[in-house]
Amino acid sequence: GAERPLAAAPSRDEQWPMWSPDGRSVVFAFIGQDPASGIAVVDVATGAERLAGTSGPSNWFFRPHFAPDGRRIVAQRRRGSSPGSGLWLLEAGTTPRLLLDDLTVFYQKPWFTRDGTGILYSARPVSGGLRDVYLVAADGSGAPRLVAGSPDADDHSGIPSPTRDEIAFVSSRDGSMDIFLAPLSGGPARNLTRTPDRDEYAPQFSPDGERLVFSAEPARPRPTGAGDDLVLEASRLVVVDREGRPLFETPGLM
């Protein structure tokens, strides 16, 4: 159908759009214009826009996601001159509130659980190294709990199911980057892909929780001469069911 801009502004960049739970609005991060950066929510029908939180030119917000009730937003926020990012909560009528910000940890990719009581996220040391997937109470109480991690593997990009107490995440524990399914409470994880010739990233659940879509690209290390253009040409979007059975595949990324 016809295309139309949702939140066009010539002097700013808009990134990381995500639907609200009721499908009536979209939250996104922006950089540029006045204020220098922030999180905004745009009404799809009218184009009316409201600011959920503002930030500066070097400590901008990114990767916003709505809570299931649509009243709160969780987002990463850069630390300005310090490396990494912390996790923040934003709610209409209140000042953005810091959720997690240990300066030795790089927090990323936060998602509310389906009941809104927890936030799933990935973390690694600021100095570098492997990532793990954690769960923390959405009100900031209690210590974060490890949900998916293994000593010699990179585990990241965890996302909660919208219908079950389980998560999908990316892990290198079987050699290449594969998509795994695991209980939200922790426990054994199932490899849904097992593709040594390609790496999978960025899993997303279907609304009913029965399918997963993710990006796939040639596994590392790549053949000599396999530059960005060749990798992009070989990249795919793949849909599987909860048992890992392939349902659909098409060229694409993210």
C-alpha positions in Angstrom: 0.0 0.0 0.0 0.9 3.7 0.1 3.8 4.7 2.3 3.6 7.6 4.7 6.0 8.9 7.3 5.1 8.3 10.9 7.4 10.7 12.6 9.4 12.6 9.9 11.7 15.3 11.0 14.5 16.5 8.7 17.0 17.4 11.4 16.9 14.2 13.5 17.5 10.5 13.1 14.7 8.2 14.3 15.6 4.6 15.2 14.5 1.4 16.9 10.7 1.7 16.4 8.5 -0.7 18.4 4.7 -1.1 18.5 2.7 -0.4 21.6 0.8 -3.4 23.0 -2.5 -2.1 21.6 -1.1 -1.4 18.2 -2.1 2.3 18.3 1.2 3.9 18.7 4.9 3.4 18.1 7.8 4.2 20.4 11.2 5.2 19.0 14.5 6.7 19.9 15.8 9.9 18.2 19.0 11.8 17.9 19.3 15.4 16.8 17.0 18.5 16.8 15.9 20.1 20.1 16.1 18.2 22.5 19.3 16.6 21.4 18.0 13.1 21.9 15.3 11.1 23.6 12.4 8.7 23.4 9.1 9.7 21.7 5.8 8.0 21.2 3.7 8.7 18.0 0.0 8.0 17.6 -0.3 6.1 14.3 -3.7 7.5 13.4 -3.1 11.2 14.0 0.6 11.6 13.9 0.5 13.3 17.3 3.8 12.9 19.2 4.7 13.0 22.9 8.1 12.9 24.5 8.6 10.0 27.0 12.1 11.2 28.0 14.9 13.4 26.8 18.7 13.1 27.0 21.8 14.9 25.8 24.0 14.7 22.7 26.3 12.0 24.1 24.1 10.0 26.6 21.2 9.2 24.3 18.5 6.6 24.8 18.1 3.6 22.4 16.3 0.3 22.0 13.0 1.3 23.7 10.3 -1.4 24.5 6.8 -1.0 26.0 5.6 -2.9 29.1 2.6 -5.1 28.4 0.3 -2.5 30.0 1.6 0.2 27.7 2.3 2.5 30.6 6.1 2.1 31.0 9.0 1.9 28.6 12.4 0.3 29.2 15.4 1.6 27.2 19.2 1.5 27.2 21.0 4.8 27.7 24.6 5.6 26.9 26.8 6.8 29.7 28.2 9.8 27.8 32.0 9.8 28.1 32.0 6.4 30.0 31.8 3.2 28.0 28.7 1.1 27.8 25.1 1.8 28.7 22.7 1.4 31.6 19.0 0.5 31.7 16.3 3.1 32.4 12.5 3.1 33.0 10.3 5.9 31.5 6.7 6.6 32.4 4.4 9.4 31.4 4.4 12.3 33.9 7.5 11.1 35.8 11.3 11.7 35.5 13.2 8.8 33.8 14.4 6.4 36.5 17.7 4.5 36.5 17.1 0.7 36.8 20.6 -0.8 36.4 23.9 1.0 36.0 26.9 -0.9 37.4 29.7 1.0 35.6 31.7 -2.2 35.1 28.8 -3.8 33.1 27.5 -3.1 29.6 23.7 -3.6 29.7 21.8 -4.1 26.5 18.6 -5.3 24.7 16.0 -5.1 27.5 12.5 -6.6 27.2 9.6 -6.7 29.7 8.3 -10.2 30.5 4.7 -11.0 29.5 3.3 -10.1 32.9 5.4 -6.9 33.2 7.0 -7.9 36.5 10.5 -8.6 35.1 12.9 -7.3 32.5 15.1 -9.6 30.5 18.4 -8.2 29.3 21.9 -9.2 28.1 25.1 -8.0 29.8 28.8 -8.3 29.5 31.8 -6.7 31.2 32.6 -3.2 29.9 36.2 -4.4 29.4 34.9 -6.9 26.8 34.2 -10.6 26.9 31.2 -13.0 26.7 27.6 -12.0 27.3 24.9 -13.7 29.4 21.1 -13.2 29.7 19.7 -12.0 33.0 16.3 -11.2 34.6 15.7 -8.4 37.0 12.5 -7.2 38.8 10.9 -4.4 36.8 10.8 -2.2 40.0 14.5 -2.7 40.5 14.2 -4.7 43.7 16.4 -7.7 44.3 19.5 -8.9 42.5 19.5 -9.8 38.8 19.2 -13.6 38.2 21.1 -15.4 35.5 18.7 -17.0 33.0 20.9 -18.2 30.2 24.7 -18.4 30.3 27.5 -20.8 29.9 31.2 -20.3 30.8 32.7 -20.5 27.3 29.8 -19.3 25.2 28.4 -15.9 24.1 24.7 -15.9 25.2 22.7 -12.8 24.3 19.6 -11.2 22.7 17.1 -12.9 25.0 13.5 -12.2 24.4 10.5 -13.5 26.5 7.6 -15.4 25.0 4.4 -13.4 24.9 2.4 -16.5 25.9 4.6 -18.8 27.9 7.2 -18.5 30.7 10.1 -19.2 28.3 12.7 -17.2 26.4 14.5 -17.4 23.1 18.1 -16.3 22.9 21.3 -16.6 20.8 24.2 -18.7 21.9 27.5 -19.9 20.6 27.6 -22.9 22.9 27.3 -25.5 20.1 29.9 -23.9 17.9 28.1 -21.4 15.7 25.5 -18.8 16.8 22.2 -20.7 17.1 18.7 -19.9 18.4 17.9 -21.6 21.7 14.6 -21.9 23.7 14.7 -22.1 27.5 12.5 -21.8 30.6 12.3 -18.3 32.0 13.0 -19.8 35.4 16.3 -21.2 34.1 17.1 -24.8 33.2 18.1 -26.8 30.1 18.0 -24.9 26.8 17.0 -26.5 23.4 18.9 -25.7 20.2 16.3 -24.9 17.6 18.6 -24.4 14.6 21.9 -26.4 14.7 23.4 -24.8 11.6 27.2 -24.9 11.7 27.4 -23.2 8.3 25.5 -20.0 9.4 25.0 -17.8 12.4 21.5 -16.8 13.6 20.7 -13.5 15.4 17.9 -11.3 16.7 15.0 -13.7 17.5 11.5 -12.4 17.7 8.3 -14.4 18.7 5.1 -14.3 16.8 2.2 -12.8 18.8 0.9 -16.3 19.7 4.3 -17.5 20.8 4.2 -20.5 18.5 6.8 -19.3 15.9 10.1 -17.5 15.9 11.7 -15.3 13.2 15.4 -14.5 13.2 18.2 -13.3 10.9 20.7 -15.8 9.5 24.0 -15.1 7.7 27.2 -17.1 6.8 29.0 -18.3 9.9 32.3 -16.9 11.1 35.1 -17.2 10.2 33.9 -16.4 6.7 35.6 -17.3 3.4 38.3 -14.9 2.1 36.8 -12.0 0.3 33.3 -12.3 1.9 32.8 -8.6 2.5 29.7 -6.8 3.7 28.0 -6.9 0.3 28.3 -10.7 -0.1 27.2 -11.3 3.5 24.1 -9.1 3.0 23.3 -10.9 -0.3 23.5 -14.2 1.6 21.5 -13.0 4.7 18.0 -14.5 5.3 15.0 -14.1 7.5 13.9 -17.5 8.8 10.7 -18.6 10.5 10.6 -21.8 12.6 8.1 -23.3 15.0 8.9 -24.1 18.7 10.4 -27.4 17.7 12.8 -25.7 15.2 11.0 -27.0 12.1 11.6 -24.5 9.3 8.4 -22.8 8.0 9.6 -19.9 5.8 12.7 -18.3 4.5 13.3 -15.2 2.5 16.2 -12.7 1.7 16.4 -10.1 4.4 18.1 -8.9 7.6 17.0 -8.0 11.1 
